[in-house]
């Protein structure tokens, strides 16, 4: 019978972006209006709002409207839940013989030992490719900028 995982995937997914981590670090000291958050980043205010939406959906921040301003506050309890989960899985006792595969470890490419029955012997490193002699094609104004997750920043 399988148990449903209580892993805080939504928290880890929300924190998998450097900008969102920086937002959480700023909010750690207390609620901040959205316009002040946007001023601290080199990206547009709508892009900051999209990051805040992801953090809000994960329960890491809350939005409080005061007059004409929207303040965002960090919710420490969601991080505490993720921390408890990490501690629980890292300190769980192992079953006897769980480390048996580590005894028969094979070296990887760098000579370090890797465990498991599918461990492969070391292979010689491939030769480094010759340095590139091509020059980059200049970006035309008609080409859209590629960016992570479709954000326009």
Backbone as a ProteinNet text record, in pm:
[ID]
protein_1_A
[PRIMARY]
XXXXXXXXXXXXXXXXXXXXXXXXXXXXXXXXXXXXXXXXXXXXXXXXXXXXXXXXXXXXXXXXXXXXXXXXXXXXXXXXXXXXXXXXXXXXXXXXXXXXXXXXXXXXXXXXXXXXXXXXXXXXXXXXXXXXXXXXXXXXXXXXXXXXXXXXX
[TERTIARY]
84.1	0	89.5	65.1	150.1	86.6	170.8	124.8	142.9	49.7	62.7	176.4	265.6	379.1	332.8	390	361	475.1	549.8	660.8	607.6	666.6	620.3	671.1	626.3	671.7	642.5	525.4	490.5	587.1	633	730.1	863.6	911.4	1039.6	1032.7	920.2	905	906.9	838.6	835.7	973.9	1052.2	1185.3	1293.7	1254.5	1351.1	1394.1	1352.2	1388.6	1464.3	1575.8	1660.1	1588.4	1508	1435.8	1337	1266.8	1169.9	1241	1357	1434	1474.6	1514.9	1552	1431.4	1314.9	1193.6	1165.6	1177.2	1154	1254.9	1380.5	1482	1448.3	1395.2	1356.4	1239	1141.1	1020.5	1045.6	1159	1193.9	1192	1225.8	1234.2	1100.1	996.5	864.9	794.1	664.5	586.5	643.9	635	688.6	584.6	562.2	470.1	530.3	443.5	488.3	576.1	547	629.1	771.7	790.1	925.9	1000.1	928.8	991.3	1038.3	950.8	983.9	1105.1	1121.6	1235	1368.5	1368	1492.5	1542.3	1465.3	1501.6	1511.1	1595.5	1610	1504.6	1396.2	1289.7	1164.1	1067.6	946.4	857.9	772.6	678.7	582.2	531.6	448.1	521.6	651.7	729.4	739.2	758.9	761.7	625.9	519.3	385	364.3	418.5	406.8	484.8	603.2	680.2	603.9	545.3	467.9	346.5	286.4	171.9	212.6	330.9	381.1	406.7	470.2	498.2	368.5	271.3	141.7	69.4	71.9	7.9	70.2	199.4	268.9	248	183.4	159.4	277	378.4	497.4	480.7	390.8	364.1	213.5	173.7	34.6	30.7	-82.5	-102	-204.4	-169.6	-260.4	-274.8	-398.7	-422.9	-448.3	-369.6	-385.5	-399.3	-521.7	-545	-521.5	-435.4	-405.2	-285.9	-220.9	-100	-126.7	-54.6	-56.4	73.8	65	181.9	191.8	313.4	337.2	418.2	379.5	446.1	484.8	597.3	650.1	577.6	542	476.5	577.4	636.2	742.5	696.3	571.4	520.3	536.1	526.4	541.4	686.3	780.3	920.7	945.6	884.1	901.1	850.3	739.8	688.3	785.4	845.4	944.2	1068.7	1107.6	1223.9	1197.9	1078.6	1043.9	1049.3	1000.2	1000.6	1144	1231.8	1372.2	1440.7	1414.8	1474.5	1423.1	1293.4	1234.8	1296.9	1316.8	1373.9	1523.9	1590.4	1735.9	1776.1	1686.2	1719.1	1645.7	1569.1	1495.1	1595.3	1568.1	1659.7	1653.9	1770.3	1776.3	1750.8	1696.6	1673	1806.8	1819	1944.8	1976.8	2103	2149.1	2127	2075.3	2049.8	2178.8	2290	2418.2	2500.6	2443.7	2519.7	2572.3	2497.1	2542.6	2661.6	2679.8	2793.2	2925.3	2920.2	3043.5	3098.9	3011.2	3053.9	3049.6	3098.2	3091.7	3202	3168.8	3266.2	3305.2	3426	3464.6	3390.7	3359.1	3299.4	3410.3	3374.1	3473.8	3583.2	3548.6	3645.7	3721.3	3696.9	3766.8	3695.5	3583.5	3509	3424.4	3396.2	3315.6	3168.3	3097.2	2952.9	2891.6	2774.9	2713.9	2606	2567.8	2453.8	2492.5	2388.9	2417.4	2439.9	2401.8	2419.9	2544.6	2635.3	2756.4	2841.9	2895.8	2978.4	3124.1	3214.2	3356.3	3390.7	3500.8	3544	3575.6	3538.6	3571.1	3670.1	3753.4	3844.6	3764.6	3812.3	3747.6	3763.2	3657.4	3671.1	3761.4	3825.7	3914	3830.4	3886.1	3814.5	3800.6	3683.2	3665.7	3752.5	3788.4	3870.8	3791.8	3861.3	3790.8	3708.2	3595.6	3505.3	3566.8	3555.3	3607.7	3494.7	3371.4	3257.1	3227.9	3177.3	3132.7	2982.8	2931.9	2789.5	2713.4	2601.2	2514	2447.7	2450.7	2388.1	2237.6	2180.2	2038.4	1961.3	1863.3	1782.7	1670.2	1614.1	1508	1380.5	1366.1	1245	1245	1362.6	1370.1	1326.7	1233.1	1193	1303.3	1313	1413	1366.9	1456.6	1424.1	1448.8	1357.9	1373.8	1312	1341.2	1295.6	1148.7	1072.1	931.9	842.6	884.4	799.5	782.9	862.2	852.4	919.2	865.9	919.5	1012.2	1117.7	1213.6	1349.5
-117	0	124.5	213.2	331.7	445.8	521.2	638.4	760.6	853.5	978.7	1059.1	1109.1	1186.1	1320.8	1359.9	1491.2	1587.4	1556.4	1642	1777.7	1884	2019.2	2061.7	1990	2014.3	2157.4	2209.6	2345.4	2448.5	2426.8	2518.7	2511.4	2389.5	2374.1	2426.7	2404.2	2455.1	2607.5	2668	2814.6	2871.6	2801.4	2849.7	2807.8	2744.1	2699.2	2811	2932.3	3047.3	3147.9	3197.9	3289.3	3419.3	3471.8	3596.4	3575	3463.1	3436.3	3415.9	3353	3339.7	3476.9	3567.7	3702.1	3776.3	3756.9	3820.1	3770.9	3640.8	3584.7	3641.6	3656.1	3712.6	3856.5	3932.8	4071.5	4073	3984.8	3982.1	3922.4	3861.2	3802.2	3907.7	4031.4	4137.8	4205.3	4171.6	4229	4261.2	4295.2	4324.4	4441.5	4429.2	4531.4	4556.6	4683	4710	4664.1	4626.1	4569.2	4666.5	4794.7	4889.4	4896.1	4880	4877.4	4751	4638.3	4514.5	4530.7	4586.3	4602.2	4692.1	4792.7	4884.4	4816.2	4705.9	4636.6	4540.4	4522.8	4427.1	4495.4	4441.1	4499.7	4448.7	4393.2	4342.1	4425.1	4406.2	4488.5	4456.3	4550.3	4528.7	4413.4	4400.1	4283.7	4150.6	4147.7	4025.1	3994.5	4097.8	4079.5	4028.9	4082.7	4037.8	3890.7	3845.2	3703	3616.9	3661.5	3586.7	3583.5	3696	3700.1	3607.3	3596.7	3507.1	3362.3	3321.9	3186.1	3164.3	3261	3250.4	3246.1	3323	3326.7	3192.9	3135.4	3006.1	2895.6	2906.4	2807.4	2833.6	2944	2976.4	3040.8	3081.9	3140.9	3289.6	3356.4	3497.2	3519.4	3623.6	3667.2	3811.3	3849.3	3984.3	4053.3	4173.5	4253.3	4388.9	4427	4556.7	4659.8	4766.7	4879.2	5004	5053.1	5169	5133.3	5208.6	5184.5	5092.5	5050.6	4969.3	4824.1	4736.1	4593.6	4559.5	4510.3	4468.4	4316.6	4268	4124	4088.7	3977.4	3932.7	3786.2	3750.9	3614.5	3530.1	3407.9	3313.5	3207.4	3227.3	3137.4	2993.5	2973.4	2838.7	2744	2794.9	2708.9	2660.6	2743.4	2701.5	2599.9	2622.2	2530.2	2391	2384.6	2255	2184.3	2258.8	2201.7	2157.3	2237.1	2201.6	2073.8	2061.9	1939.6	1817.7	1833	1721.2	1680.9	1779.9	1749.4	1679.8	1727.2	1664.8	1521.7	1501.9	1368.6	1268.5	1309.5	1213.7	1196.6	1298.4	1286.3	1213.7	1204.4	1138.1	1006.3	963.1	836.7	721.4	623.1	509	427.1	376.2	295.2	150.2	78.2	-64.9	-136.9	-248.9	-325	-364.5	-349.8	-385.2	-276.4	-160.2	-51.8	0.9	-11.6	37.6	-70.6	-187.4	-298.2	-264.3	-188.9	-156.9	-62.1	13.7	105.8	32	-91.5	-168	-212.5	-228.8	-273.8	-158.4	-45.3	73.8	72	122.5	134.2	280.4	307.3	447.8	510.8	638.7	709.8	773.3	860.6	922.2	996	1054.8	1135.3	1053.8	923.5	839.6	827.2	899.6	890.4	763.9	709.4	588.8	625.1	544.2	558.1	424.1	427.4	304.5	257.7	132.8	80.2	-32.7	-115.2	-229.3	-190.1	-68.4	-21.5	64.6	58.8	140.6	94.8	190.9	160.4	190.4	117.6	148.3	283.1	335	466.6	459.4	567.6	580.9	694.4	687.8	800.8	925.7	1038.4	1166.5	1197.4	1247.9	1284.3	1406.1	1414.2	1528.3	1654.4	1763.6	1891.5	1936.6	1990.2	2037.4	2159.4	2181.5	2299.3	2426.7	2535.5	2660	2704.8	2764.9	2810.4	2927.4	2922.7	3032.7	3113.1	3064.6	3137.4	3259.4	3360.7	3476.9	3466.3	3525	3520.9	3604.8	3552.6	3626.8	3738.1	3861.4	3969.2	3946.6	3976.9	3958.4	4070.3	4031.9	4133.1	4174.5	4290.2	4340.6	4260.1	4184.1	4106.7	3976.3	3928.9	3804.3	3828	3746.9	3765.4	3717.1	3781.7	3741.3	3612.4	3515.2	3391.9	3411.8	3364.4	3379.6	3261.5	3249.6	3138.1	3154.8	3049.8	3042.1	3144.2	3197.6	3287.5	3425.6	3461	3594.6	3692.9	3812.2	3911.8	4009.2	3955.9	4044.6	4029.1
0	0	0	-91.5	-97.9	-20.8	43.6	117.9	30.8	44.6	-28.1	35.7	-46.8	3.2	57.4	168.3	224.8	194.4	89.8	51.3	7.6	56.1	19.7	-117.4	-219.8	-356.3	-400	-364	-405.9	-348.7	-226.2	-165.2	-238.6	-262.6	-330.9	-474.2	-541.1	-678.7	-680.8	-584.6	-578.7	-549.7	-470.2	-433.5	-533.6	-642.1	-742.2	-836	-809.4	-892.4	-806	-855.9	-778.3	-742.5	-833.7	-804.7	-690.9	-693.8	-586.5	-452.4	-454.6	-329.6	-276.6	-365.6	-322.2	-266.5	-325.9	-273.9	-132.9	-110.3	23.7	122.8	80.3	169.3	207.9	112.7	142.2	239	215.6	299.4	437.4	455.6	585.7	695.7	662.1	762.1	790.5	714.4	737.7	607.7	615.7	494.9	416.4	283.6	193.3	83.7	48.3	-63.4	-195.5	-287.3	-413.8	-492.4	-486.2	-563.2	-510.2	-378.7	-323	-364.8	-369.8	-416.5	-560.6	-643.8	-785.4	-805.9	-721.4	-733.6	-707.6	-635.4	-599	-706.2	-813.9	-917.5	-1053.3	-1141	-1275.3	-1373.5	-1322.4	-1408.5	-1388.8	-1476.1	-1472.9	-1352.8	-1319.6	-1209.6	-1239.9	-1364	-1392.6	-1372.4	-1402	-1379.7	-1230.4	-1148.9	-1003	-955.3	-1011.4	-973.8	-1007.7	-1119.8	-1154.6	-1056.2	-1016.3	-915.6	-783	-744.8	-620.6	-628	-744.3	-761.4	-735.4	-783.5	-761.4	-612	-547	-403.7	-322.8	-365.2	-296.2	-312.7	-432.9	-458.1	-373.8	-345.9	-262.7	-114.5	-81.7	58.9	128.3	52.2	113	143.6	74.2	102	105.5	176.5	176.4	130.3	75.8	26.4	115.5	162	243.9	177.1	150	86.6	195.9	191.4	283.9	199.5	189.7	105.2	-39.6	-105	-246.2	-266.2	-157.7	-169.7	-132.5	-201.2	-168.9	-99.1	23.4	99.2	92.9	81.4	82.1	205.7	269.2	391.7	377.4	432	429.9	534.4	497.6	588.4	630.9	747.3	794.9	815.7	845.8	871.9	754.4	632.1	514.8	501.1	535.8	532.8	644.2	759.5	871.7	834.6	760.4	716.6	623.7	532	440.5	518.1	616.3	697.9	777.7	834.3	909.4	818.5	695.2	601.7	568.3	544	513.1	629.8	751.7	870	884.7	860.6	875.4	778.3	654	558.8	575.5	628	643.3	771.3	866	992.3	1010.7	910.9	920.6	927.9	1015.3	1023.2	894.7	854.3	733.2	768.4	673.2	691.3	687.6	757.9	752.6	609.3	572.6	438.9	336.1	378	282.7	222.6	293.5	243.8	178	155.1	97	-41.5	-118.2	-253.9	-253.1	-145.1	-137.3	-124.8	-71.1	-55.5	-190.5	-290.9	-422.9	-520.9	-479.6	-564.7	-668.8	-784.9	-893.4	-907.3	-956	-971.7	-1089.4	-1076.6	-1189.9	-1271.8	-1364.9	-1453.9	-1379.2	-1267.6	-1193.5	-1089.8	-1087.3	-992.2	-858.9	-838.8	-713.5	-716.9	-600.2	-591.5	-607.5	-686.6	-696.1	-662.7	-598.4	-551	-646.6	-629.8	-702.5	-794.3	-826.1	-910.8	-1056.2	-1093	-1230.2	-1245.8	-1149.3	-1155.5	-1273.5	-1345.6	-1461.6	-1431.8	-1496.9	-1476.8	-1538.9	-1497.3	-1545.8	-1694.8	-1765.7	-1906.9	-1922.1	-2024.3	-2044	-2081.5	-2035.7	-2065.9	-2214.1	-2278.4	-2420.2	-2434.7	-2550.4	-2576.6	-2585.9	-2539.9	-2544.1	-2689	-2724.1	-2862.3	-2887.5	-3013.9	-3044	-3014.9	-2984.9	-2954.9	-3074.8	-3044.4	-3150.3	-3224.6	-3355.1	-3435.9	-3498.2	-3482.8	-3536	-3451.4	-3514.2	-3439.2	-3421.3	-3315.1	-3288.2	-3389.3	-3430.4	-3520.3	-3440.3	-3488.9	-3413.5	-3404.3	-3290.2	-3266.4	-3335.2	-3413.9	-3480.4	-3388.2	-3414.5	-3328.3	-3343.1	-3451	-3471.7	-3394.3	-3352.6	-3278	-3133.8	-3082.3	-2942.8	-2848.8	-2737	-2637.9	-2571.6	-2563.8	-2494	-2346.4	-2266.6	-2123.5	-2052.5	-1926.4	-1846	-1810.9	-1830.6	-1790.7	-1860.5	-1973.3	-2049	-1991.8	-1892.2	-1835.5	-1929.9	-1939	-2030.7	-1960.1	-1901.1	-1835.1	-1890.2
[MASK]
+++++++++++++++++++++++++++++++++++++++++++++++++++++++++++++++++++++++++++++++++++++++++++++++++++++++++++++++++++++++++++++++++++++++++++++++++++++++++

